[in-house]
Amino acid sequence: MHVVTRTYTGKGASELGVLLSSRKAEIEKLMGAVSGFVSYELVQTADGCFSITVCKDKDGTDRSMDVARDWLKTNAGQLGLAKPVVSEGKAIISISAKAPAAAH
């Protein structure tokens, strides 16, 4: 798995979190169309927000960054956002909750 985070702070960053939340279905459709997409999380922070995108490979996370950049340019240009701080890399541990076993 490959992971990319995009951290937004400063002017318009808090408003971006609100905007993305209000357009969840649209974001879900866009990210879900990325080849190898696994998951997307958006986290509101005290001074903005950050996203976490997980894909099966780096090609997927690279494409997700293109999708995010294009969406922001079209839909959030009025916020005056600075470029996000981007971190990316290969996931070396992945842990997720397991569904409880069915009762017999």
N, C-alpha and C positions, 0 to 999 in steps of 0.2 A: 504494500500500500504506500501511497505517496500523499503527503499532507502539505497544505499551504494555509498560512494564516495571513490575514490582511487587517492591520490595526489602523483605525481612523481616530485621530485626536484633533483638537483645535476647532477652528471655525466650522460650523455645520455638522460636526461629527455626531453630536447627540441627536440632531434632527434626522441624520441619515438612518440611525437605528429605528426611529419612529416611522420613517418613510418605508424602509424595507419591511418592517413588521406589518404595516398596513397593506403591503402588496405581496404577502406571503405566497399566495397561489401562483402569481406570475413568476416569482423567484424560484419556486419549486419546479415549475414547468421548464424554465430556462436551464437550471442546474441539472435537472433530471435528464435533459437531452444531451448532456456532455457524455461522450463515450468513456466508459469505465467509472462513471460517477458512483460513489458509495454513500456519502452523507455530507450534510451542510449544517452548520450551527452558526447562529448569530448571537453574540453576547453583548449586552449593554453594560458599559462601565461608567464610572463616575465622570469621566471626561470624554466619552465617545462610545465607540463600539469596536468589536473585532469579529471577524468571521473565521471559521475553521472549515476547510473543504478537504474531504478525503476522497481520493480516486484510486483506482487499481494501479495506475502508473503515472509517471511524470507528464506524459502527453495529456492525460486527463486534467491534471491540475493546471498545466499551462493553458489548456483550452478554457478552463474555468476562469482563469485570470483575464483572458480575452473577453469572455462573456460579461464578467463583472465590470471591466473597464468600459465596454461599449454601453452597458445598461446605465452606468453612472453618468456617462457623458450625455446620454439622451434624456435621462429622467431626474438627475440630481445636480445638473450643472449650476442651477441657481443657488446651491448651498455654499459654493466657494470652497470646496474641500481641498485640502492639501493631498498630495499623493500618499497612499497608505504605506506604512512600514510593512514590508512583506518578508515572511520567514517561510522556508519550505525545506522539506527533507523526507527521507524514507522513514516510515513508521517502523520502529524496532520492537515495540510492545503494543498490542491492541487487546483491550479488555472490555467486554460488554456484558451487561446483565443477561442472565439466561432466564428463559420462561420457566416458571415452576412446573414440576412434573405433574401430569394429569393424575387425579385420584382414580383408583380402580375400585 
